[in-house]
Amino acid sequence: MAQKPSIPKGTRDFNPVEAARRNYIFDTIRSVFKQFGYAPIETPAMENLSTLLGKYGEEGDKLLFKILNSGNSFAPVSGLVPDNPDEKDSAALSLKVCEKGLRYDLTVPFARFVVQHQNELVFPFKRYQLQPVWRADRPQKGRYREFYQCDADVIGSVSMYNELEMVQLVDSVFSKFGIRVLLKINNRKVLSGIAGVMGCPGQIIDITVAIDKLDKTSLEAVKEELYAKGISAEAVGVLEPLLIFQGNSGQKIAFLRSLFEGGASETGMEGVRELEKLFELIDKTGVSQQVELDLSLARGLNYYTGAIFEVKSLDFSIGSICGGGRYDDLTGIFGLKDMSGVGISFGADRIYDVLLGLDRFPPEVQDAPVVLFFNMGESESVRALRYIKSLRDSGIAAELYPDPAKMKKQFDYASRRGISFAAIIGETELAEETVTVRNLVTGEQETIGSGQLLNKFGM
């Protein structure tokens, strides 16, 4: 018996309706990116592992999909491969037989692209990119192994206007979708300052990885993870008031300023000044979505150095649907120093789940034709094909049912496709150069002259 076909866990097929809805998401986000002056680029699905490793932290490195080298990859390599490879360190073995990996995100490949093509680009360089990424994660609701990211970045400028533009992109995109969101903002310099005040400046990564989980777990669990990393109870006691502090963004900024004043942390104070400037710009320009300073926001990716962003739906329970931040020297790891950038990434797959869960997809978002001409015979179909060409030339989607089937079968086909109108040319219509048109939604029917077709379907 043949094995039932399947796809890997964490991946999905998309039927025509789902694909049309996804295209609606991509087209909406792309239109906003273009309005803000971003230019499109694309990068390969695979990158050299040397490009990817070490850019996402220890946990991120574990989630990289590695690609087995071509040829006899498991030929003896430095005596590493035994009779039973499973008995050895699989991570070390994989690095011996894998030189490439599927991209984990679009930001690191973008940094590689900038360095590789720096002489061709105009800086500041504003790019957008809509492509899939892959992570060897445990599949669960809202978390997939293959998913699309929709990124916009500005690189080659340290202006805070660019951070403001990230906020405006979020505001514009989700307003177009009709989704209410909360945009959380923090600053990695503030987090570095906090680590310094805690007396743990060398453990900033341990601290940010732990507190980044606060919205998914309890405060006690975060504290236990910090203790496990060797951070003292006294140091955690310095951090805890920030994680539980309640107040508006202005009050939180004042709280941070009091923490860092008197030279306690100049890095932290610099982060406070940046937050103060960004919220001042937001207040002056105005946004329709909710924005707040979240002192527990850390975002675990190691390359962020300044402002960080995370977006969550207010009306649908799911993880973050958008995120990003400032990175001062991501290109430096590829040899191009002093090239600061800031970017935002929209998670198309989670946005899809939110739109579906909130029933926010417009009813017209599907790729069905507007009108189906029934096949009533050869002469009638030839006449229909003339009309179809005219409609298509005017931008109206139309098609002919290919076979002279029973009317019921053709009506069923149109209904299941979500087609709005049926056009019928029988012997009478053929002789009189008319078309009988039925609205498949209301059931209304009328016969019109062929010259009226464009007016009938020209929306």
C-alpha positions as CSV (number, residue, x, y, z in Angstrom):
1,M,0.0,0.0,0.0
2,A,1.4,3.4,-1.0
3,Q,2.4,5.7,1.8
4,K,0.1,8.6,2.4
5,P,1.7,11.8,1.2
6,S,2.6,14.4,3.8
7,I,4.7,17.5,4.4
8,P,7.2,18.2,7.2
9,K,5.8,19.4,10.5
10,G,5.8,23.1,10.8
11,T,5.2,23.7,7.1
12,R,1.9,24.2,5.3
13,D,0.2,24.0,1.9
14,F,-2.0,26.9,0.9
15,N,-5.1,26.4,-1.1
16,P,-6.3,29.1,-3.6
17,V,-8.3,31.0,-1.0
18,E,-5.5,30.9,1.5
19,A,-2.9,31.9,-1.1
20,A,-5.1,34.8,-2.3
21,R,-5.4,36.0,1.3
22,R,-1.6,35.8,1.8
23,N,-1.1,37.8,-1.4
24,Y,-3.5,40.4,0.1
25,I,-1.1,40.6,3.1
26,F,2.0,40.8,1.0
27,D,0.5,43.4,-1.4
28,T,-0.7,45.6,1.5
29,I,2.7,45.5,3.3
30,R,4.5,46.0,0.0
31,S,2.4,49.1,-0.9
32,V,3.2,50.7,2.5
33,F,6.9,50.0,2.1
34,K,6.8,51.6,-1.4
35,Q,4.9,54.6,0.0
36,F,7.8,55.2,2.5
37,G,10.4,55.0,-0.3
38,Y,11.9,51.5,0.3
39,A,13.3,49.6,-2.6
40,P,13.0,45.8,-3.1
41,I,15.8,43.3,-3.0
42,E,16.0,39.5,-2.8
43,T,18.6,37.1,-1.3
44,P,19.1,33.3,-1.7
45,A,17.2,30.9,0.5
46,M,20.6,29.4,1.6
47,E,23.6,31.2,3.0
48,N,27.0,30.0,4.0
49,L,26.9,28.8,7.6
50,S,29.8,31.2,8.3
51,T,27.4,34.0,7.5
52,L,24.7,32.8,9.8
53,L,26.4,31.2,12.9
54,G,27.0,33.4,15.9
55,K,24.6,36.1,14.8
56,Y,21.5,35.0,16.7
57,G,22.9,33.9,20.0
58,E,23.4,30.3,21.3
59,E,19.7,29.5,21.2
60,G,19.3,30.9,17.6
61,D,22.3,28.9,16.4
62,K,20.5,25.7,17.5
63,L,17.5,26.5,15.3
64,L,19.5,26.9,12.1
65,F,18.5,24.4,9.4
66,K,21.8,23.1,8.0
67,I,22.2,21.7,4.4
68,L,24.2,18.6,3.9
69,N,27.1,19.1,1.4
70,S,26.7,17.5,-2.0
71,G,28.5,14.3,-2.8
72,N,29.7,11.7,-0.3
73,S,29.3,14.0,2.8
74,F,29.9,11.3,5.3
75,A,33.3,10.1,3.9
76,P,35.8,10.1,6.8
77,V,36.4,13.7,7.9
78,S,39.4,14.1,10.3
79,G,38.5,10.7,11.9
80,L,35.3,12.2,13.2
81,V,32.8,9.8,11.6
82,P,32.6,6.5,13.4
83,D,30.6,3.4,12.5
84,N,27.7,4.9,14.4
85,P,27.6,8.7,13.9
86,D,24.7,9.0,16.4
87,E,27.2,8.2,19.2
88,K,29.2,11.3,18.5
89,D,28.5,15.0,18.9
90,S,25.9,15.7,16.2
91,A,26.5,19.5,16.3
92,A,30.2,19.1,15.7
93,L,29.5,16.5,13.0
94,S,27.1,18.7,11.2
95,L,29.6,21.5,10.9
96,K,32.0,19.0,9.3
97,V,29.5,18.0,6.6
98,C,27.4,21.2,6.2
99,E,28.8,24.4,4.8
100,K,25.4,26.0,4.1
101,G,22.2,26.7,5.9
102,L,18.7,28.0,5.3
103,R,18.4,31.6,6.3
104,Y,17.1,32.2,9.8
105,D,15.9,35.7,9.1
106,L,16.3,38.4,6.5
107,T,18.4,40.9,8.5
108,V,21.8,39.0,8.6
109,P,21.6,38.2,4.9
110,F,20.7,41.9,4.3
111,A,23.9,42.9,6.2
112,R,25.9,40.5,4.0
113,F,24.2,41.9,0.9
114,V,25.1,45.5,1.9
115,V,28.8,44.6,2.4
116,Q,29.0,42.6,-0.8
117,H,27.3,45.3,-2.9
118,Q,28.3,48.4,-1.0
119,N,29.8,50.1,-4.1
120,E,26.5,49.7,-6.0
121,L,24.2,51.2,-3.3
122,V,23.2,54.7,-2.4
123,F,23.4,55.4,1.3
124,P,21.3,55.8,3.4
125,F,19.9,52.6,1.7
126,K,16.3,51.8,2.3
127,R,15.3,48.3,1.4
128,Y,12.3,46.0,1.7
129,Q,12.3,42.2,1.4
130,L,9.4,39.7,1.4
131,Q,10.7,36.2,1.5
132,P,10.5,32.9,3.5
133,V,12.8,32.0,6.4
134,W,13.3,28.7,8.2
135,R,13.8,27.8,11.8
136,A,14.2,24.3,13.3
137,D,11.8,25.2,16.1
138,R,9.1,23.0,17.8
139,P,5.9,23.6,15.8
140,Q,3.0,25.0,17.8
141,K,0.1,27.5,17.3
142,G,1.5,30.6,15.6
143,R,5.0,29.1,15.3
144,Y,6.2,27.4,12.1
145,R,9.4,26.0,10.7
146,E,8.9,27.8,7.4
147,F,7.3,31.2,7.4
148,Y,7.5,34.6,5.6
149,Q,9.0,37.7,6.9
150,C,8.3,41.2,5.4
151,D,11.3,43.4,6.3
152,A,12.1,47.1,5.9
153,D,15.5,48.5,6.9
154,V,17.3,51.8,6.6
155,I,21.1,51.5,6.8
156,G,23.8,54.1,6.7
157,S,22.1,56.6,9.1
158,V,22.0,57.1,12.8
159,S,19.1,59.6,12.7
160,M,16.3,59.0,15.2
161,Y,13.9,59.9,12.4
162,N,14.5,56.4,11.1
163,E,13.3,54.9,14.4
164,L,10.2,57.1,14.1
165,E,9.7,55.8,10.6
166,M,9.6,52.2,11.9
167,V,6.8,53.3,14.3
168,Q,5.0,54.9,11.4
169,L,5.3,51.8,9.3
170,V,3.8,49.7,12.0
171,D,1.0,52.2,12.4
172,S,0.2,52.4,8.7
173,V,0.3,48.7,8.0
174,F,-1.9,47.5,10.8
175,S,-4.3,50.4,10.3
176,K,-4.7,49.3,6.7
177,F,-5.4,45.7,8.0
178,G,-8.0,47.0,10.5
179,I,-6.0,45.4,13.4
180,R,-5.6,47.1,16.8
181,V,-2.1,46.5,18.0
182,L,0.2,47.5,20.9
183,L,3.7,48.6,19.8
184,K,6.2,48.0,22.7
185,I,9.5,49.9,22.6
186,N,12.7,49.6,24.7
187,N,16.4,50.3,24.2
188,R,19.2,47.8,24.4
189,K,21.5,50.6,25.8
190,V,19.1,50.9,28.7
191,L,19.3,47.1,29.2
192,S,23.1,47.3,29.1
193,G,23.0,50.1,31.7
194,I,20.8,48.0,33.9
195,A,23.2,45.1,33.6
196,G,26.0,47.5,34.7
197,V,24.0,48.8,37.7
198,M,23.3,45.2,38.6
199,G,27.1,44.6,38.7
200,C,26.8,42.1,35.8
201,P,28.0,44.0,32.7
202,G,29.4,40.8,31.2
203,Q,26.1,39.0,31.4
204,I,23.9,41.3,29.3
205,I,23.1,38.4,27.0
206,D,22.1,36.1,29.9
207,I,19.9,38.9,31.3
208,T,18.2,39.8,28.1
209,V,17.5,36.2,27.1
210,A,15.9,35.6,30.4
211,I,13.7,38.7,30.6
212,D,12.7,38.4,27.0
213,K,10.6,35.4,28.2
214,L,8.7,37.4,30.8
215,D,5.5,37.7,28.6
216,K,5.6,33.9,28.1
217,T,6.3,32.8,31.7
218,S,6.2,34.1,35.2
219,L,8.5,36.6,37.0
220,E,9.6,33.8,39.3
221,A,10.6,31.6,36.4
222,V,12.7,34.5,34.9
223,K,14.4,35.0,38.3
224,E,15.2,31.3,38.6
225,E,16.8,31.4,35.1
226,L,18.9,34.3,36.2
227,Y,20.0,32.6,39.3
228,A,20.9,29.5,37.2
229,K,23.2,31.8,35.1
230,G,25.1,32.7,38.3
231,I,23.4,36.1,38.8
232,S,23.1,36.9,42.5
233,A,19.9,37.5,44.4
234,E,21.2,41.0,45.1
235,A,21.6,41.8,41.4
236,V,18.2,40.3,40.6
237,G,16.8,42.6,43.3
238,V,18.1,45.6,41.3
239,L,16.4,44.3,38.2
240,E,13.0,43.3,39.6
241,P,11.6,46.8,40.3
242,L,12.1,47.6,36.6
243,L,10.2,44.5,35.5
244,I,7.2,45.2,37.7
245,F,7.2,49.1,37.4
246,Q,3.8,50.4,36.4
247,G,3.2,53.8,34.8
248,N,3.1,55.6,31.5
249,S,6.0,56.0,29.2
250,G,7.0,59.4,30.7
251,Q,7.0,58.0,34.2
252,K,9.1,55.0,33.1
253,I,11.7,57.3,31.4
254,A,11.9,59.4,34.6
255,F,12.4,56.1,36.6
256,L,15.2,55.1,34.4
257,R,16.8,58.5,34.5
258,S,16.9,58.3,38.4
259,L,18.5,54.9,38.1
260,F,21.3,56.0,35.9
261,E,22.0,59.5,37.1
262,G,25.1,60.4,38.9
263,G,27.3,58.5,36.5
264,A,25.8,55.1,37.4
265,S,25.7,54.2,33.7
266,E,26.4,56.6,30.8
267,T,25.4,53.9,28.4
268,G,22.1,53.5,30.1
269,M,21.6,57.3,30.2
270,E,22.3,57.5,26.5
271,G,19.5,54.9,26.0
272,V,17.2,57.0,28.1
273,R,17.9,60.1,26.0
274,E,17.2,58.1,22.8
275,L,13.9,56.8,24.2
276,E,13.0,60.4,25.3
277,K,13.7,61.7,21.8
278,L,11.7,58.9,20.1
279,F,8.6,59.3,22.3
280,E,8.8,63.1,21.8
281,L,8.8,62.6,18.0
282,I,5.9,60.1,18.3
283,D,3.9,62.6,20.3
284,K,4.6,65.4,17.9
285,T,3.7,63.4,14.7
286,G,1.0,61.3,16.1
287,V,0.0,57.6,15.5
288,S,-3.3,55.9,15.7
289,Q,-2.1,52.7,17.3
290,Q,-1.1,52.2,20.9
291,V,2.6,52.7,21.8
292,E,4.2,52.1,25.1
293,L,7.7,51.9,26.7
294,D,8.1,48.3,28.0
295,L,11.1,48.0,30.3
296,S,10.9,44.1,30.2
297,L,11.2,44.1,26.4
298,A,14.6,42.6,25.5
299,R,14.4,40.8,22.1
300,G,16.9,38.0,22.3
301,L,18.8,38.7,19.1
302,N,22.4,39.7,19.9
303,Y,22.8,42.2,17.1
304,Y,20.4,44.9,18.5
305,T,22.2,47.8,20.1
306,G,19.6,50.6,20.4
307,A,15.9,51.0,20.1
308,I,13.9,47.7,20.0
309,F,10.3,47.1,18.9
310,E,7.7,44.4,19.3
311,V,4.1,44.4,18.2
312,K,1.2,42.4,19.6
313,S,-2.4,42.2,18.6
314,L,-4.8,43.6,21.2
315,D,-7.8,41.5,20.1
316,F,-6.3,38.1,19.3
317,S,-4.1,35.9,21.5
318,I,-0.9,35.1,19.6
319,G,2.8,35.8,20.0
320,S,4.5,39.0,18.6
321,I,3.4,39.7,15.0
322,C,6.1,42.3,14.2
323,G,9.5,43.3,15.7
324,G,12.8,45.0,15.0
325,G,15.3,47.4,16.3
326,R,18.6,49.4,15.8
327,Y,21.8,47.6,15.0
328,D,25.0,49.7,15.1
329,D,27.6,47.3,13.6
330,L,25.9,44.3,12.0
331,T,27.9,44.8,8.8
332,G,31.0,45.1,10.9
333,I,31.1,41.3,11.3
334,F,31.5,41.2,7.5
335,G,34.2,43.8,7.3
336,L,32.2,47.1,6.9
337,K,32.5,49.2,10.0
338,D,30.3,52.1,11.2
339,M,27.2,51.3,9.1
340,S,24.4,51.7,11.6
341,G,20.9,50.5,10.6
342,V,17.4,50.1,11.9
343,G,14.7,47.8,10.7
344,I,11.3,46.2,11.3
345,S,10.0,42.8,10.4
346,F,6.3,41.9,9.9
347,G,5.4,38.2,10.5
348,A,3.1,37.5,7.6
349,D,2.0,34.1,8.9
350,R,1.0,35.3,12.3
351,I,-0.7,38.4,10.7
352,Y,-2.7,35.8,8.6
353,D,-3.8,34.0,11.7
354,V,-4.9,37.3,13.3
355,L,-6.8,38.5,10.3
356,L,-8.5,35.1,10.0
357,G,-9.3,34.9,13.7
358,L,-10.8,38.4,13.7
359,D,-12.6,38.0,10.3
360,R,-10.7,41.0,8.9
361,F,-10.1,39.7,5.4
362,P,-12.1,41.7,2.9
363,P,-14.7,39.5,1.1
364,E,-13.3,40.4,-2.3
365,V,-9.9,39.0,-1.4
366,Q,-9.8,35.9,-3.6
367,D,-8.5,35.2,-7.1
368,A,-11.8,34.0,-8.6
369,P,-12.9,35.5,-11.9
370,V,-15.7,38.1,-11.8
371,V,-17.7,36.2,-14.5
372,L,-17.9,32.7,-15.9
373,F,-19.2,32.2,-19.4
374,F,-21.1,28.9,-19.6
375,N,-20.2,26.5,-22.4
376,M,-23.4,26.0,-24.4
377,G,-21.9,24.6,-27.5
378,E,-19.1,25.4,-30.0
379,S,-20.6,28.4,-31.8
380,E,-21.8,29.9,-28.5
381,S,-18.3,29.3,-26.9
382,V,-16.5,31.0,-29.8
383,R,-18.8,34.1,-29.3
384,A,-18.1,33.9,-25.6
385,L,-14.3,33.8,-26.2
386,R,-14.6,37.1,-28.1
387,Y,-16.4,38.7,-25.2
388,I,-13.9,37.3,-22.7
389,K,-11.0,38.7,-24.6
390,S,-12.6,42.2,-24.5
391,L,-13.3,41.9,-20.8
392,R,-9.7,40.7,-20.0
393,D,-8.2,43.5,-22.1
394,S,-10.2,45.9,-19.9
395,G,-8.8,44.3,-16.7
396,I,-11.8,42.2,-15.9
397,A,-11.1,38.6,-14.9
398,A,-13.3,36.2,-17.0
399,E,-13.2,32.6,-18.1
400,L,-15.0,30.1,-20.2
401,Y,-16.1,26.7,-18.7
402,P,-14.1,24.4,-20.9
403,D,-16.6,21.5,-21.5
404,P,-20.2,21.6,-22.7
405,A,-21.5,20.1,-19.4
406,K,-24.9,20.2,-17.8
407,M,-26.0,23.6,-16.5
408,K,-26.1,22.4,-12.9
409,K,-22.5,21.3,-13.1
410,Q,-21.4,24.7,-14.4
411,F,-23.4,26.5,-11.8
412,D,-21.8,24.3,-9.1
413,Y,-18.4,25.1,-10.5
414,A,-19.0,28.8,-10.4
415,S,-20.4,28.7,-6.9
416,R,-17.5,26.7,-5.5
417,R,-15.0,29.0,-7.1
418,G,-16.6,32.0,-5.6
419,I,-17.4,33.5,-9.0
420,S,-19.9,36.4,-8.8
421,F,-21.6,36.2,-12.2
422,A,-22.6,33.6,-14.8
423,A,-22.9,34.7,-18.4
424,I,-25.0,32.5,-20.7
425,I,-25.1,32.6,-24.5
426,G,-27.7,30.2,-25.9
427,E,-29.2,30.1,-29.4
428,T,-31.4,33.1,-28.8
429,E,-28.5,35.2,-27.4
430,L,-26.3,34.1,-30.2
431,A,-28.8,35.3,-32.8
432,E,-29.6,38.6,-31.0
433,E,-26.0,39.3,-29.9
434,T,-27.1,39.5,-26.3
435,V,-25.9,37.8,-23.1
436,T,-28.0,36.6,-20.2
437,V,-26.2,37.4,-16.9
438,R,-27.1,35.9,-13.5
439,N,-25.8,37.4,-10.3
440,L,-24.8,34.3,-8.4
441,V,-25.0,36.1,-5.0
442,T,-28.5,37.6,-5.3
443,G,-30.0,35.3,-8.0
444,E,-31.0,38.3,-10.1
445,Q,-30.9,37.7,-13.9
446,E,-31.1,40.0,-16.9
447,T,-30.4,39.9,-20.6
448,I,-28.1,42.7,-21.9
449,G,-26.6,43.6,-25.3
450,S,-23.0,42.6,-25.8
451,G,-22.0,46.2,-25.9
452,Q,-23.1,46.6,-22.3
453,L,-20.7,43.9,-20.9
454,L,-17.9,46.3,-20.0
455,N,-20.3,48.6,-18.1
456,K,-21.9,45.6,-16.3
457,F,-18.6,44.2,-15.0
458,G,-16.4,47.3,-15.0
459,M,-16.3,47.8,-11.2
